[in-house]
Amino acid sequence: WPPQAFRMTTTTTTTTTTTTAKEFGAIVCGGGPSGLTSALLLSRYGVRCALVEPMEAPGTHPKAHVLSARTMEILRELEVPMACRGEREWTSFRYCEAVDAPEALAIADHSLGDAAANLRRASPCFVAHVAQPRVEAALRAKLGEVAGCEVYFGRSVSKVVATDDGCEVTLDQGDDDVLRAPFVVGADGPRGPCRRLVLGTTDSLRSKDDEQVQAEARLLSRSFGVATETSSGVSARPLERFLSIHFTSADLGRRLLERPAMLYFVFPRGGTRPCVVVAHDLQVGNFTLQFPVFPPFDDPDVASPGRAAEAVRAIFHQTPADLAIRPARAWAMRARVDASFVDSRHRVFLVGDAAHEMPPSGGFGLNAAVQDAHNLAWKLALVLNAKNNNNNKAEEEDPDLKRGSDASSRSDENKKRRSRLRESYEGERRPCAAASVAVAVDNWKRGLLAAEALGVPPRPRLDALTAGLAFVDAAASPTAATALFRAATTAAFRFSRGGGVSGLRDLLRRRGELPLFFPKVDLGFRYGPSAVDAAREALQEARHPQGAAPYVPVFGAGARLPHFDVDHPEEGTTTSSLDLVARANRQSGPPRFVLVVLQARAETASKALAARIDPDGRAVDVVVPRQFPPPDAAANRPAAVLVRPDGYVADAWDWDDLHHAEATEAETSLKGGQQRGEEEPYHHHLRESLFLL
């Protein structure tokens, strides 16, 4: 894609130049994890795409660093290797007076809990601790191996225009300065031009005055602390502000290998602010310090080298001789979900930080971004390929067929299917984002409990202090307000550890602290509920007595296909059930569904069903494993399941349903879920999308 017949020449004329737009099937704006994943998947599905990213190379400042089990499954599907250090180095959190203190105030070892064991049983992959620059470098390397994607590294997008016919993207400079495609994937962050187009136009899919949007926004904000943005600005109030300081020390890394952790929560004596050190790689000594700041009372040059060095040196008992402090960056922690993930014409789709922001507590941000791309890519590819399939060609070439009422009706129905499929991206991913942000906010609050146990003032008290001194700043002298603030915070942070350490250890024993693993949030989200319902359910699961709710596998529409070991029928090797879908979509071409037979007696009926719903063999692969999952592989093992290209269940049939479906018309056959009392209309639209192929 795009085929020659579809290509359109768009010419932009000025007084001095004439430029012809370069045509693609899709344009990806932004080359972070979500943009790179989008480009990789679109290329694999046979879509010729362009990727535009301002940075020539991945950044060196580590940001995100936790890859969930589900994200690792997606990277496995894409054949992107992602090496991770041994679990001993990163599955603990240490609470200490200095990052290099020989004794810890308390230690939370998450490798021993039920959550870790639950994840190991539920997936062929495990959570990984990998700094974002390494993730981006691996994705870039893989993108360089595949055909079909033209990359524009070192180029910026200056303008995005969407019309009913497609999109036009203007680049800042260079020979190819105008790109055109039916669709744009906006992976360019909260202040990029794609988000401005989606939320900043008067004909946005949702209006600020829409009562339903406002009611939902109030619920998300009051109940879960999640802000809903309805305009192109970022108005969500920061929950907290930090100075992120990247520093390296091989000597410190070697010393900490004796007492390893992913996070070191540092509570220095003497009134210095508590902070968090992220150990990205102890083997090489790569770290970031997250240091809280309180504007406007901190120095205006809070990110200056001198201020950063002062903050870093305060966390040590013994400053390493080889300490190297890299450039610091100030950032604001927000909890935000946009009201729209797509423009009114369904041409520009937002993924990752362009659509949502969340606290880093829990590590959901990067993972939600990658999974946005995974959900969107197959849908765009299917819509694009549907425009050029054999049925449409026949309608265009045969005038009699084109005039026929049946052909016209079929064409209209396919248009509706394409529209519903595009709408389903926001319908599925926005509730998932709301759930992730709600849990991340709750995790942030749980993380503060450890500090409060040691006597650090609760966050509301610090916020009240900042607000009160802001009044002094406005009414009197900024210098006086700053002096008062520093004196007050120094006194507040000079807390006593007398009974606090026992309180902290008791908090850890009760599993009330910030968890590391979230099995149900990671693998168990099921597409279908509203944003409010999804956030409510996720928050209930996150407050599980064991620290985080376990994942319970289920075969049901909108749920991830449960993992179980299978013998591949052709290769004779043992693999994961998830690999059956990945292998069906490994060769470049349109997305494919997979009908997995789960009971031996269902093989004949399943193949007959597949022949009815896909007589040309274009859309569905039938897989009959050499061994079938045990009865306890999931709560409701059916006879067969139809799995979407992204690994989520589209439909499931028990034995009686399968015989009924085999004997009915093709489109009526895709209604197994309805007979089990599930919410049929929504998921049926997703199942019927295979007829576009």
N, C-alpha and C positions, 0 to 999 in steps of 0.2 A: 504494500500500500504506500502511496496512492497509485492506482493503475493509470495508464496513459489517458484513457477516456475521461477520467475525472479531473485531470490537471487543468488548472486555470491560470492564465497569465495575468498577473496584476501588476500594473505599471504605476509607479509613483514619479511624478514629473515636477521638477523645480526649474528655476531659471537657468541652472547650469548643468544639471545631471538628470539622467533617466535611469531608473533602477528597476529591474524585473525581480519580483519576489520569487524566492526559492520555495518549492512545494515539498511538504512532508505530510505524513499521516497524523503526526502529533508532535508538538513542541513542548519540551520540558524546561521550565524556567527554574533554575536552581540546581546545583550539583552537590547537595548534602546527601545524607543517607536515603531520604525519601525520593529525591530526584534521581539519584543513581539507580535505585531499585526500580523506579518507574521506567527508566530508559532500558534497563536490562530486560525487564519483562515484556515491554512493548516490542523490542527487537526480537525476542524469542517467539512472540506470537505473529511475527511476519509484518510488523508495522514499521515502516521507515520513519525514523524520528530524528529530531534534533535536540541536543541538550546544551543549554547556555548557562555558564557559571562564571562569575567575575574572577574567581581565584584560579590562578594557573595551577596551583598544587594544593593539596589538603592543608588546612591550618595546622599549626604545631601546638596550639593551646588546647589541652584536653578539656572537653566539656562533659558530654555524656560518657558513661563507661560501663553500664550494665546492659547486657543483651539477654532478653528473656528467652525461655525455652521456645516459645512460638517464633520469635525472630530467628533463632538459630535453626529452626526447621525450615524457614524460608530461605536462609542462606544455604542450607544443605540442598534445597531444591534447585537453587541457582548455581550450585557447585562452586560456591565462593568459600575457600578455606579460611577458617577463623581460629587460629591457635590461641589457646588461653593457658596462663600459668596454672600450676597445680592448685587444687581447691584449698589446700592448707594455707595458702598465701592470702586468700581474700574472702573467706567465708565467716570471718569474725569481725565484730566491732569492739574496739577498745576505748574505755573511758579513763582518761589519765590526766595528770597535772602537766605533763610535757610529752611531746610526741616520742621522745627518746627515753622517757622515764622507765627505769628497770622494773618497777611494779605498777600494775594498773589499779585504778580504783574499782573497776569491775570489767568483766569481759562477757560479751554475748557471742557464743559459738553457735552459729546458725546451721552448721553442717550436720548437727546431731538431731535436729528437730524432725517432727513428722512431715513438715512442709517439704523439706528436701527429699525425703524418701518418697513422698507422694509424686513429686515431679519426676523422679527417676523412673518410677513405674509407668508414668503417663506419657512419656515422650522418648523418642530415640535420641533426643538432644537434651543437654542440660544448660542451665543458665551459665553465662560466661561473663568474665570481667575483662573488658577490652576497651582501651581508650578510643574515643571517636576518631582521631586522626588515623589510627590503624584500620578502623572499619572503612573509612572513606577511601584509603589507599587500596584496600583489597577490592572494593567495589569498582574503583577506577580501573584497576588492572584487569578485572574480569570484563568490564565494558570494552576495553581495548582489544579483547579477543573475539568479540562477536561482531557479526556484520549487521548493517542496517541502521546504525546510529551515527550521525554526524555530530561531533562535539565541538563546542565553541568555548573552550577554556580561556579565561582572561578577557571575556567579553561580558558586557552588562546589557540588560534589557531596559530600554528607555521608555517604551510605550507598548501597551497591549490593547488592541481593538477587537471587539467581538461583534459579529453581525449574524443574521440568520444563515448566511452561507458559509461561515467559517471565521477564523481568527487571523489577524495579522500582527506580527511581533516585530518591532523595530529595535535594532541593536545600536549601541552607542557609536561604533566606528568600525571600519574595515570594508572589505569588498562585498561580502554578503550582509548587507545591513537591513534587509527586509525578508522575513520568513513568513510563510503562510501554511496553515494546516486547518483541518476541520476542528481540532481540539487542542487545548493548551492545558498542561498540568502545572499548576502554580505551587512550586516547592521553594519559593523565594522568600519565605519568612513573613513575619507580621507587618513589615513595612514595605513589602515589595509591590510592584505595579499590578500583579495579578489580584492580590487581596483588595487593592484600591478599586479595581474594576468590579469585583464581585459585590463588595459592600458599599461602594461609593457611588453607584449609579442610581438614578431615580427609579429605574424599572427593575430594581433588585427583586429577587424571588420573594424576599420577605421585606415588609415595610416596618419602619420604626413604630408606626401607628397600629400595626396589626395586634389586635387584642390578645390573640392566642400566643403570639411570640412574647408579648409583655407579661402575660400570666405565667408562662413557662420560665421566663427570665427571673421573675420574683421568686418562684419556688426554688430554682437552682441556686440563687444567691442566698436566700434565707436559710434553706435547709442544708445546703452542702458547701457554701462558700464559693460557688462557681459563678463567675461573671459572664453574661451573654453580651457579646458585642454585635451591634446592629449597624455600625458605621465603620468607615475605613480607618478611623483613628483607633489608637489603643488607649482606651479610657479606664480599663480595669485597674483599680488601685493596687499597687504592689503590696504583697503580704510582708515582704522583707527585702532589704537591699544588701548586696554583698560586694566585696572586692575579691575577685578570683585571681590568685597569684600563682603562677606556674613557677616551680623551682625544681632543681635537680641536685642530687648528691648521691653518688655511688656509695660513699662511706656510710651515709645514713641508711641506704637500702640494705647494705650488708648487715648492719647492726640490727635493723628491724626484722630481718629474716628469722631472728631468734624469738621474736614476739610479733608475728605477722598479723595483719588485719587489712581489710578494705578501707575502713573508716576509723580514724583516730579522733575521738571527741575530746578536745583539749580544754581543760579548765585551769588556766594558770593562776597561781597565787598573786596577790598584790594588786588586784583591781583591773588586770588586763582582761579584755573581753574574751569570753569563751568562743571557740571557733572549731572548725572541722578540717582535718587534713585527709585528703583522698590519696591513697597509695595506688597509683595507676600501674606501677610495675616495680616491685621491690628489687628484682634482679638487676635492673639498670639504674634504679634510684630516680624514678619519675613521679612527681607529686604536684598536687595543687592544694592551696590553702584557701578555704572559703571563710572570709573575715567579714563579720557584720559591720555595716556602716549606717550612720543616721544623718542623712542630709536634712536640713542645711547646716548642721552643727559640726560635721566633720570638715576637714580642710577641703577647699574647692579642688585642690590638686591631689585628692585622695588616692588616685591611681598612679601618682608620681613614683619614680624609682626609690626615692628616699622613704616615702611613706610605706611602700610595699616591703622594703627591706626591714624597716622597724617592726612591722607586723609579723614577718617571718621569723626574725631572730627571737621574738618573745615566746615562741612555742618550744624552744629547746632548753634542756639543762646544759648541754654542751654543743655549741654551734659547730657543725661539720666544717672542716678545713676546705673542702671542695664545694661548698655551697655556691650554687649559681642561681641567681634570681632572674627570671625571664620577665618580659613585659606583662603587666597586670591589666585586667579589664574589669570595669564596674558593670554590674548587671542587676536587674530588678526581677524578683520572683513573683510571677503572676499566676492566677488561676482563671483561664479564659477559654470559652468555647464560642465560636462565631455563630450567629443566627443562620447564616447560609454558608454552605461549602461549595456552592456552584452558582454561576450567574443565571439570570432568568432564561437565557437561550440554551442552557445546558451545553455551553462551549468551553468554559473555563472552570476547572476543578481545583480546589485547594486541598493540599495535603500537608501533613506535618505542622510545623509552627505557623504556617500561613493560616491554618484553620483553628488551631488550639495551642494554648500554652499551659504548662502545669509545673508545680514545684518538683524539684528533682528527687524528693523523698519517695523511694520505691523504684525509681529508674524507668518510669513509664513513657517519657517524652519521645526519645529516639525510637522506642519499640512501637509506639502508636503510629509514628510517622512511616516506618517501614511497612506496617500492616495496612495503613491507608493506601499506599502504593500497590500493595499486593491485591487489595480488594478492587481497586479502580482499573488496573491495567487490562485484565481479561475482559472487562465489560466494554472498554473503549475499543479493544481489538476486535471483539465480536461484532460490535456495531459497524466498525469500518469494513470488516470482511463481508458483512451482510449486504453492504451496498454493491458488492462486486461478485456475489455468488451466482451460480449458474441459473437459478430461477429468475433472478432479476435481469440477467442478460437475455434470457429467452423472452421476457416480457418486452424488453426494449427492441429486440430484433424482429419480433413477429407482430405485425399490426393487428391481426385478428385476435391474437391472445391478449394483446394490450387492451383492446376494446371490450373484451369479455367481462361480464359482471363478476365472475368468479375470480378472475385475475385481479380486477380492481379491488374487490373485497379483500383478497389475500394481501395485496400491496398495502392497503390501508391498515390492516391488522399488523403487518410487519412494522409499519411506522410507529404504531402505538407500542409495540413490543420494544423497539429501540428506545423510545422515549422513556418507558417505564424502567428499562434497564439502566439508563443514565441516571434517572431519579433515585434509583436504589442505592447509589453510592452514598449520598448524603443520608438516606433513610437508614442505612446500616452503620456507617462510620460515625455519624454525629452522636447517637446514643452511646456508642462505645467510648468516644472521646469524653463525653460527660461523665461516664462511670469512672474512667481513668483519672480525670481531674479531681473528682470528688474523693476518691481514695487517696490520691496524692496529697490533697489538703489535709485529710484526716491523718495521714502519715506524718506530715509536717508537725501537726499538733502533738502527735505521740512522741515525736523526736524531742519536743520541748519539755516533755515530762521528766526526762532524765536530768536536764539542767535544773528544773524546778526542785527535783528531789535533793539536789546538792545545795539549794538555797538561792539559785539565780532567780531574780524577780520574774514573775510570769509575764508573758509577752504583752498582755493588755496594759499592765502597769508601765512598761517601757513606752508603749504607744502613747499613753496618757501623759507621761513625762515629756515626750517629744512634742505633743500637741500643746501642752502648757507653755513650754519654753518657746515654741513658735510664736505664741502670743506676745511673750516678752521681746522676742526678736523684732516683731512688727511694731510694738508700742514703744520700745526703748532703744536699746543698743544691740546690734548683732554681736558685737564683741562680748558684751556682758552675758548675752544668752548662751553663746558658745562656751564661755568659761563656766557658767552655771551647769550646763549640760555635762561637760567633762568631769566636773567635781561630783555631780550626782551619780553618773554612771560608774565612775571609779569606786565610789562608796558602795553602790549597789552590787558591783561584781566582786567586791572584797568580802566574799561570803565565807562562812564557817563550814568546815566539812565534818564537824563532830558527829551528828546523827545522820548527816546527809548520805554518807557512803552506804550505811545499812539500808537506808530508804531506797537508794539506787539499786542495790543488789536485790532487794525485795521486788522492785518493779520488774527487773529482769526475770526473776523466778516466776512471776505471775504472767510473763509474756506480754507485758503492757508497753514495752518499748517499741521502737521502729523495727519492723521485721525486714528481712532480706528477700525472702521468697513468698510469692503470692500465687499459689497454684490455680485457684479458681479464677482470679483476674487474668492470669497469664493464658490459660488454655480453655477456660470454661465459659467465656462470654458467648451468648447465643443471640444472633441477630433477630430483631423483631420488636422489642419493646420500645417505648418512647424514651426520650432523654431523661426525663424525671424518674420514670420507673427503673431505668437502667442504673442511674446513680443511686437510687434508694436501695436496690437489691445489692449492688456492689459494696455499698457502705456497710450493710448488714453483714455481708460475708467477710469484709475486712476486719470487723470487730469480733471475730470468732474467738472463743475461749482459748484455742490453741495458738493464737497469734494471727492466723490467716486461714480462711476456709479451704478445705481440700478440694481438689478437682475430682468430680465424679463423671466418668465418661458416659455419654448418652448418644444414641443414634436418633437424631431428630432434625427436622428442617431448621437450618440456621445455625446448627452446632458444628464445631470442628469434628471431622472424622476421627473417632477414637484410634489411638495407636495400639496395634497388636502385631505380633510377629507372624509373617506369612512366608511360605515358600513360593517364590516367583515361578509361575507356570512355565515360562520359556527359559529362564536362566538357571533354574534349579538352585537358587541361592535364597537364604533366609534374609528377609528385609522387613521394613516397616510397612504397614498398611498405607501410611502417608506417601511412601515412595511410589506406590502404584499410580497415583495421580501425577506425581512429578515426572515419572517416566513417560506417561502418555503425552505430556506437553513438553518434552525435552527437545524434540526436533522443531525447527522453525516452521511455523504454520499457525492456522487459526486455533483458538483455544478448544480443548476437548473436554467433555464430561466423561466420567468413568462409572460404569455400572459394576459394582463389586458384589459378587455372589457370596453369601455368608453361610449358606446351608447347602449341603451336598444335593439334597432332593430338589433344590430350586434352580439348578443349572439350566435345564431344558426350558423351563418357563421364563427364566431371566433372559435367555438368548432370544426367545420368541418375542418377548416384550421389547427388547432392544431393536429387533428387526421392524417392529411396528412403529416405534417412535422415531427411528432413524434408518429408513430403508436403504439409503445410499451409503451408510457407514461414514458419514461426514463428521458427525458430532459426538458419537458415543463409542467408547471402547468398552468391551465386556471382559472382565477379568475374573477367572475362576481359580482361586488359589489352590495349591496342592494340599494345603491344610487350612482348616477353618478356625476362626477365633474361638477360644473356650467360652462356655456359657456366661462366665463372669467377666468377659471383656468389657461389657457395658451393661447398664441397667435394663436395656430393652433390645437385645440382639434380634434384628429382623431377619428375613430370608434374603433380602438384597437391598442395597442402597445405591442411589444415584448421587454422585459426588461432583460438585462444581470444580472448575479449573483451579480455584484457590484453596481446595481441600476442605470446603464446608459442605455439609450434607444438603442436597437439594430435595431429596425425597427418600422415603424408606417404605418397604412393603413387608408385611408379615406374610405367612404362607397363604392365607385366604385372600388377602388383598392382591397378591401376585397373580393368582389365577383369574381374579376379576379383571385386573388391568390388562392381562394378556388377551382377553376376549373383547375388549372395548376399542373404540377409536383411539388413535394415537394421542391426541391432545387430552382426551378424557382419562387416559391411562395415568397421567401424572397427578394423581389425587390420592396417593396413599395416605398422606398426612391428614387429610380431611376426615378420613374414616376413623382416625384415632383421636378426633376431637381437638386438633391443633388449630391455630389461627391460619386457615388455609389461604385466603385471598392474597395476602402479602407474599408468602413464599411461593405460591403458584406462579406469580409473575416472574419470579427468578427461575423457576424450573422451565417454564415455557420458552425462556430465552434461547434454549438450545435449538428451537425450530428456526431461528435466524440463520443457522448454518446450513 
